[in-house]
Amino acid sequence: MLHPHPQYFPEPGIERVVCVCGRPLSGKTTAARLLHQKLHWRVIEADDIGRSLLQEESSCVLFDEEPDGTAHRYAYPYDDALLMEWERPEMFMSRMAAAIEAGPGPVIIVGLRSTQLVGLVKRAYPESSQVLYVSAGIRVCSARYAALTEKSRRSYQRRLDYAVEADQPRLRKMANVVLHNGASLESLEHRLFARVREDGRIFRGKLEHCRFCHELLPVHYRIAETQDPVCKDCYEMRFNSQPCSLCRAHRPVHSRDEAGNPICKRCYQKVGNVRPCAHCGRPRPVHCRDADGAPVCRSCSNRLFGDPRREVCSRCGKRGRVARRSAGEPVCSACYEQDRQGAQAHGNAVSRTTAVVARATP
């Protein structure tokens, strides 16, 4: 199996999509509410989408029986519609994409429990989506559940099973940022906004103003004498830059040869990352590797396994490079360019009409 890294263009008009995930009572709803209050983003509840889909189904079978005839561990009646994420993933994603694109500005999606749905969101909005996983232990969550509902901690297990605990480790692994929330929910605000910038970008580490660029970014390095914070880009340019031994340009050191001479990233891709392709035998830059770890060049990867950046356009039906996604469906570069030119022409016409009306008005 190949492990390529496809690049997609971000969805125009969608600034940022943040998926807030976690166990029941871990604090994900509180985190979404805090983000909404500070950033004024729209909030989409996954439970609301599931309920609307369930109302459209005359009869909903949540899970089938096992091959041996025994009932599935999650096969019990429950009218909260949470498991629609597993039963109708394509319909759920289509409804969620319509809700995301229904209004302007960034969006917060709270309550997704399926790794498949989170993966679809990251694929539909690869440049603008982030996953925030609010982590809390089962004992902490069950204690909160017992305090809020006045029920025993054992009754929390039913709710935990329905949230499909098996997906929680994978959701945590998919997350861009893991926010630990083992203490009280009141202290969540301080830990959350220590990693969230004003534009909504969420970072793994705490944010400080860089000594050189003065941007609010994660600390990558500290100056020994003054302990001033330095971001990653400034560190690369000011502390890790040397003349490349191949092109002689003063760039950040990406690698070194056997003699210890510095090599920049551009030269490394041209020279240091070149290996004989396992399929064509030509020396080419390594694009990906197969299941055996053998190098594969870009041409052989596209020829044998298909280019992951190319899909069938939902507008014209032709196979091409994905330029955007509309309601989760791919749109090729040609159709996207037609839409962009049409919108630009419409905007120019409106501007000219407004100017004429303004001049005509006494």
C-alpha positions as CSV (number, residue, x, y, z in Angstrom):
1,M,0.0,0.0,0.0
2,L,1.3,3.4,-1.0
3,H,1.5,6.4,1.4
4,P,1.3,9.5,-0.9
5,H,0.7,12.9,0.4
6,P,-2.0,14.4,-1.9
7,Q,-2.4,18.2,-2.1
8,Y,-5.8,19.8,-2.5
9,F,-6.8,23.4,-2.9
10,P,-8.8,24.9,0.0
11,E,-12.5,25.4,-0.3
12,P,-13.1,29.1,-1.3
13,G,-15.1,30.9,1.3
14,I,-14.4,28.4,4.1
15,E,-11.9,30.0,6.3
16,R,-11.6,27.3,9.0
17,V,-13.5,24.2,10.1
18,V,-12.7,22.9,13.6
19,C,-14.0,19.5,14.7
20,V,-14.2,19.1,18.5
21,C,-14.2,15.5,19.5
22,G,-13.9,13.5,22.8
23,R,-15.6,11.1,25.1
24,P,-19.0,12.0,26.6
25,L,-18.6,14.6,29.4
26,S,-15.0,15.2,28.4
27,G,-15.7,18.9,27.9
28,K,-16.0,19.1,24.1
29,T,-19.3,21.0,24.2
30,T,-17.9,23.4,26.7
31,A,-14.8,24.0,24.5
32,A,-17.1,24.6,21.5
33,R,-19.1,27.1,23.5
34,L,-16.0,29.0,24.6
35,L,-14.7,29.2,21.1
36,H,-18.1,30.4,19.9
37,Q,-18.2,33.1,22.6
38,K,-14.7,34.4,21.9
39,L,-14.4,34.0,18.1
40,H,-18.2,34.3,17.3
41,W,-18.0,31.2,15.0
42,R,-21.0,29.2,13.9
43,V,-21.6,25.9,15.8
44,I,-22.9,22.8,14.1
45,E,-24.1,20.0,16.4
46,A,-23.5,16.5,15.0
47,D,-26.5,15.2,17.1
48,D,-28.9,17.6,15.4
49,I,-27.8,16.3,12.0
50,G,-28.3,12.7,13.2
51,R,-31.8,13.4,14.5
52,S,-32.8,15.0,11.3
53,L,-31.6,12.0,9.3
54,L,-33.3,9.6,11.7
55,Q,-36.6,11.4,11.3
56,E,-36.4,10.9,7.5
57,E,-35.9,7.1,8.0
58,S,-39.1,5.1,8.4
59,S,-37.2,2.3,10.1
60,C,-33.6,2.6,11.2
61,V,-31.6,-0.6,12.0
62,L,-28.6,0.6,13.9
63,F,-26.5,-2.5,13.7
64,D,-26.9,-6.0,12.3
65,E,-26.3,-9.2,14.2
66,E,-23.0,-10.9,14.3
67,P,-22.3,-13.8,11.8
68,D,-22.8,-16.3,14.6
69,G,-26.3,-14.9,15.3
70,T,-25.5,-13.1,18.5
71,A,-26.5,-9.5,19.0
72,H,-24.0,-6.8,18.5
73,R,-22.7,-5.1,21.6
74,Y,-24.2,-1.7,20.4
75,A,-27.5,-3.2,19.1
76,Y,-30.0,-1.8,21.6
77,P,-32.8,0.7,21.0
78,Y,-31.8,4.3,21.4
79,D,-33.5,7.2,19.9
80,D,-30.7,9.8,20.1
81,A,-29.7,9.1,16.5
82,L,-26.0,9.1,17.3
83,L,-25.2,6.0,15.3
84,M,-26.4,7.6,12.1
85,E,-22.7,8.5,11.6
86,W,-22.0,4.8,11.0
87,E,-25.2,3.8,9.2
88,R,-25.4,6.8,6.7
89,P,-21.9,8.3,6.5
90,E,-22.3,9.7,2.9
91,M,-25.7,11.2,3.6
92,F,-24.4,12.5,7.0
93,M,-21.4,14.1,5.3
94,S,-23.5,15.7,2.6
95,R,-25.9,17.2,5.1
96,M,-23.0,18.4,7.2
97,A,-21.2,20.0,4.2
98,A,-24.4,21.8,3.3
99,A,-24.6,23.2,6.8
100,I,-20.9,24.2,6.7
101,E,-21.4,26.1,3.4
102,A,-24.8,27.5,4.4
103,G,-23.3,30.6,6.0
104,P,-20.1,32.7,5.9
105,G,-17.1,32.5,8.2
106,P,-15.5,29.7,10.2
107,V,-17.4,26.7,11.6
108,I,-17.2,24.6,14.7
109,I,-18.4,21.0,14.5
110,V,-19.0,19.4,17.9
111,G,-19.8,15.8,18.7
112,L,-18.5,13.8,15.8
113,R,-17.8,10.2,17.0
114,S,-16.8,8.4,13.8
115,T,-13.3,8.4,12.4
116,Q,-14.8,8.0,8.9
117,L,-16.7,11.2,9.2
118,V,-13.7,13.1,10.6
119,G,-11.6,11.7,7.8
120,L,-14.2,12.9,5.2
121,V,-14.2,16.4,6.7
122,K,-10.4,16.6,6.6
123,R,-10.5,15.4,3.0
124,A,-13.2,17.8,1.9
125,Y,-11.4,20.8,3.6
126,P,-7.8,19.8,3.8
127,E,-6.3,23.2,4.1
128,S,-8.8,24.7,6.5
129,S,-9.9,21.9,8.8
130,Q,-8.4,21.1,12.2
131,V,-9.4,18.4,14.8
132,L,-9.4,19.3,18.5
133,Y,-9.6,16.3,20.8
134,V,-10.6,17.0,24.4
135,S,-9.0,14.3,26.4
136,A,-10.3,13.1,29.8
137,G,-10.1,9.8,31.5
138,I,-13.1,7.5,31.9
139,R,-13.1,7.9,35.7
140,V,-13.1,11.7,35.4
141,C,-16.0,11.6,32.9
142,S,-18.0,9.1,34.9
143,A,-17.6,11.3,38.0
144,R,-18.9,14.3,36.1
145,Y,-21.8,12.2,34.7
146,A,-22.8,11.1,38.2
147,A,-22.6,14.6,39.5
148,L,-24.8,16.1,36.8
149,T,-27.4,13.3,36.5
150,E,-27.4,11.9,40.0
151,K,-26.9,8.4,38.6
152,S,-24.3,5.8,39.3
153,R,-21.0,5.8,37.6
154,R,-21.8,2.4,36.0
155,S,-24.7,4.0,34.0
156,Y,-22.0,6.1,32.3
157,Q,-20.7,2.9,30.6
158,R,-23.9,2.7,28.5
159,R,-23.4,6.2,27.2
160,L,-19.7,5.5,26.7
161,D,-20.4,2.3,24.7
162,Y,-22.9,4.2,22.5
163,A,-20.2,6.8,21.7
164,V,-18.2,3.8,20.4
165,E,-15.2,3.8,22.7
166,A,-13.2,1.8,20.2
167,D,-13.0,4.9,17.9
168,Q,-11.6,7.2,20.7
169,P,-7.9,6.2,20.3
170,R,-8.1,6.7,16.6
171,L,-9.8,10.1,16.9
172,R,-7.1,11.2,19.3
173,K,-4.5,10.0,16.8
174,M,-6.1,12.0,14.0
175,A,-6.3,15.2,16.1
176,N,-4.1,18.1,15.3
177,V,-4.2,19.2,18.9
178,V,-5.0,17.1,22.0
179,L,-6.3,19.2,24.9
180,H,-6.1,17.5,28.3
181,N,-9.0,18.2,30.5
182,G,-8.6,16.0,33.6
183,A,-9.3,18.9,36.0
184,S,-12.4,20.9,36.4
185,L,-14.3,22.2,33.4
186,E,-13.8,25.8,34.7
187,S,-10.1,25.6,34.1
188,L,-10.6,24.5,30.5
189,E,-10.8,28.1,29.2
190,H,-7.3,28.9,30.3
191,R,-5.8,25.8,28.6
192,L,-7.9,26.2,25.5
193,F,-7.0,29.9,24.7
194,A,-3.4,29.3,25.5
195,R,-3.3,27.4,22.2
196,V,-5.8,29.3,20.1
197,R,-4.9,32.5,18.2
198,E,-7.2,35.3,17.4
199,D,-7.6,34.1,13.8
200,G,-8.8,30.7,15.1
201,R,-5.7,28.7,14.4
202,I,-5.0,26.0,17.0
203,F,-1.5,25.0,17.9
204,R,-0.1,22.1,19.9
205,G,2.1,24.2,22.2
206,K,1.5,27.4,24.1
207,L,1.7,30.6,22.2
208,E,4.1,33.4,22.8
209,H,5.3,36.5,20.8
210,C,8.4,35.7,18.8
211,R,11.5,37.8,19.6
212,F,12.1,38.6,15.9
213,C,8.8,38.6,13.9
214,H,6.6,39.4,17.0
215,E,3.9,37.0,15.8
216,L,1.9,35.0,18.3
217,L,3.2,31.4,17.5
218,P,4.4,28.3,19.3
219,V,7.8,28.5,20.9
220,H,10.4,26.4,18.9
221,Y,13.6,27.7,20.5
222,R,14.6,30.0,23.3
223,I,17.7,32.2,23.3
224,A,20.0,30.9,26.1
225,E,21.0,34.3,27.5
226,T,17.6,36.0,27.6
227,Q,15.2,33.0,27.3
228,D,13.3,35.0,24.6
229,P,11.0,32.8,22.5
230,V,11.7,32.2,18.9
231,C,9.2,30.7,16.4
232,K,10.2,27.9,14.0
233,D,10.6,30.0,10.8
234,C,12.8,32.6,12.6
235,Y,14.9,29.9,14.1
236,E,15.5,28.3,10.7
237,M,16.5,31.6,9.1
238,R,18.6,33.0,12.0
239,F,20.1,30.0,13.8
240,N,19.9,27.1,11.3
241,S,20.9,28.7,8.0
242,Q,24.2,28.0,6.3
243,P,25.5,28.2,2.7
244,C,24.4,25.1,0.9
245,S,27.4,22.9,-0.2
246,L,25.7,22.3,-3.6
247,C,23.9,25.6,-4.7
248,R,25.9,27.9,-2.4
249,A,22.7,29.7,-1.4
250,H,22.2,30.7,2.2
251,R,19.3,28.6,3.3
252,P,18.1,26.5,6.3
253,V,20.0,23.3,6.6
254,H,17.7,20.4,5.7
255,S,20.3,17.5,5.6
256,R,24.0,16.9,5.5
257,D,26.2,14.6,3.4
258,E,28.6,12.0,4.6
259,A,31.3,14.7,5.1
260,G,28.9,16.8,7.2
261,N,28.4,19.5,4.6
262,P,25.0,21.3,4.8
263,I,22.4,20.7,2.1
264,C,19.3,22.8,1.7
265,K,15.9,21.3,1.1
266,R,15.7,22.1,-2.6
267,C,19.0,20.4,-3.3
268,Y,18.1,17.5,-1.1
269,Q,15.0,16.8,-3.2
270,K,17.1,17.0,-6.4
271,V,20.2,15.0,-5.2
272,G,19.9,13.5,-1.8
273,N,16.4,12.1,-2.2
274,V,17.1,10.4,-5.5
275,R,16.8,6.6,-5.5
276,P,16.3,4.0,-8.3
277,C,12.6,3.5,-8.7
278,A,11.5,-0.1,-7.9
279,H,9.2,-0.1,-11.0
280,C,11.0,1.7,-13.8
281,G,14.5,1.5,-12.5
282,R,15.3,5.1,-13.3
283,P,17.0,7.3,-10.6
284,R,14.2,9.7,-9.6
285,P,13.2,11.6,-6.4
286,V,11.3,9.3,-4.1
287,H,7.6,10.2,-4.2
288,C,6.3,7.4,-1.9
289,R,7.1,3.9,-1.0
290,D,5.2,0.6,-1.5
291,A,4.3,-2.0,1.1
292,D,7.8,-3.4,1.0
293,G,9.4,-0.1,1.6
294,A,10.8,0.1,-2.0
295,P,11.0,3.7,-3.5
296,V,8.5,4.7,-6.1
297,C,8.8,7.8,-8.3
298,R,5.9,10.1,-9.0
299,S,5.4,9.0,-12.6
300,C,5.1,5.3,-11.7
301,S,2.9,6.2,-8.7
302,N,0.4,8.0,-10.9
303,R,0.6,5.4,-13.7
304,L,0.2,2.3,-11.5
305,F,-1.9,3.5,-8.6
306,G,-3.6,6.7,-10.0
307,D,-3.0,10.3,-9.0
308,P,-4.8,10.9,-5.7
309,R,-5.1,14.6,-6.7
310,R,-7.3,13.7,-9.6
311,E,-11.0,12.8,-9.3
312,V,-14.1,12.7,-11.5
313,C,-15.6,16.2,-11.5
314,S,-19.2,16.4,-10.2
315,R,-20.0,19.2,-12.8
316,C,-18.5,18.1,-16.1
317,G,-17.9,14.4,-15.4
318,K,-14.3,14.6,-16.6
319,R,-11.3,13.3,-14.5
320,G,-9.0,16.1,-13.5
321,R,-7.2,17.9,-10.7
322,V,-9.5,18.8,-7.8
323,A,-9.6,22.6,-7.4
324,R,-12.4,22.8,-4.8
325,R,-15.2,20.8,-3.2
326,S,-18.8,21.8,-3.2
327,A,-21.0,20.0,-0.6
328,G,-18.2,17.5,-0.4
329,E,-18.2,16.8,-4.1
330,P,-15.0,17.4,-6.2
331,V,-14.9,20.3,-8.8
332,C,-12.2,20.3,-11.4
333,S,-10.0,23.3,-12.2
334,A,-11.8,24.2,-15.4
335,C,-15.3,24.3,-13.8
336,Y,-13.9,26.2,-10.8
337,E,-12.3,28.8,-13.1
338,Q,-15.7,29.3,-14.9
339,D,-17.4,29.8,-11.5
340,R,-14.7,32.3,-10.4
341,Q,-14.9,34.3,-13.7
342,G,-18.7,34.3,-13.5
343,A,-18.7,35.6,-10.0
344,Q,-16.1,38.2,-10.8
345,A,-18.0,39.4,-13.8
346,H,-21.2,39.6,-11.7
347,G,-19.4,41.6,-9.1
348,N,-18.0,44.0,-11.7
349,A,-21.5,44.5,-13.2
350,V,-23.0,45.2,-9.7
351,S,-20.2,47.7,-9.0
352,R,-20.8,49.5,-12.3
353,T,-24.5,49.7,-11.7
354,T,-24.0,51.0,-8.2
355,A,-21.7,53.7,-9.6
356,V,-24.2,54.8,-12.2
357,V,-27.0,55.0,-9.7
358,A,-24.8,57.0,-7.3
359,R,-24.0,59.5,-10.1
360,A,-27.6,59.8,-11.2
361,T,-28.8,60.4,-7.7
362,P,-29.1,64.2,-6.9
